[in-house]
Amino acid sequence: MPLYIRDDEVDALAAEVQRRTGASTKTEAVRQALQREIARIAQEVPLRQRLAELRKQAEMYGLPNRDFDMKKFSDELWDDE
């Protein structure tokens, strides 16, 4: 089935992809672009999984020390003694 591009902007994008990739035709350029996009999407890590990994890392560190005095710590870093 032939590919007909009726939108001027899409046609210009296809022509640019063709030029930049060296594809023999616009159809081939669109095919390659779609294949790359499908591969990119397939490699994306779902948000739910990314959040689960972040929670796991946060649990490794535990809760912050509520008794930690950042001002005192900073002052000690700059102390000349």
C-alpha positions in Angstrom: 0.0 0.0 0.0 1.5 3.4 -1.0 2.1 6.1 1.6 0.5 9.4 0.7 1.6 12.5 2.7 -1.0 15.2 2.4 0.3 17.6 5.1 3.0 20.0 3.9 4.7 20.1 7.3 4.9 16.3 7.5 6.1 16.1 3.9 8.9 18.6 4.8 9.8 16.6 7.9 10.0 13.4 5.8 12.2 15.1 3.3 14.5 16.3 6.0 14.7 12.8 7.6 15.4 11.5 4.1 18.2 14.0 3.5 19.8 13.5 7.0 19.7 9.7 6.9 20.5 9.2 3.3 17.4 7.2 2.8 16.6 6.4 -0.9 13.0 7.6 -0.7 10.7 9.5 1.7 8.8 6.2 2.3 12.1 4.6 3.4 12.9 7.6 5.6 9.5 7.4 7.3 9.9 3.6 7.7 13.3 4.0 9.4 12.0 6.9 11.6 9.1 4.8 12.7 11.2 1.8 13.4 13.6 3.9 15.5 10.7 5.4 17.4 9.2 2.0 18.1 12.6 0.7 19.4 13.0 3.8 21.6 9.6 3.4 23.1 10.2 -0.3 23.7 13.4 0.6 25.7 11.7 3.1 27.9 11.3 2.2 31.5 7.7 2.7 32.8 7.2 5.4 35.4 5.9 2.8 37.9 9.1 0.8 37.6 11.4 3.9 37.8 9.5 5.0 41.0 9.8 1.5 42.5 13.6 1.6 41.9 13.8 5.1 43.5 11.8 4.0 46.5 14.1 1.0 46.9 17.2 3.3 46.9 15.5 5.7 49.4 14.8 2.8 51.7 18.4 1.8 51.7 19.4 5.2 53.0 16.6 5.3 55.6 15.0 8.3 57.2 17.0 11.4 57.7 18.6 12.0 61.1 16.3 14.5 62.8 19.0 15.4 65.3 21.5 16.4 62.6 22.4 20.0 62.9 23.3 21.3 59.4 24.3 24.7 60.7 26.7 23.2 63.2 28.1 20.8 60.6 28.6 23.7 58.1 30.3 25.9 60.7 32.6 23.0 61.6 33.6 22.7 58.0 34.6 26.4 57.9 36.2 26.5 61.3 39.8 27.6 61.2 40.9 25.6 64.2 
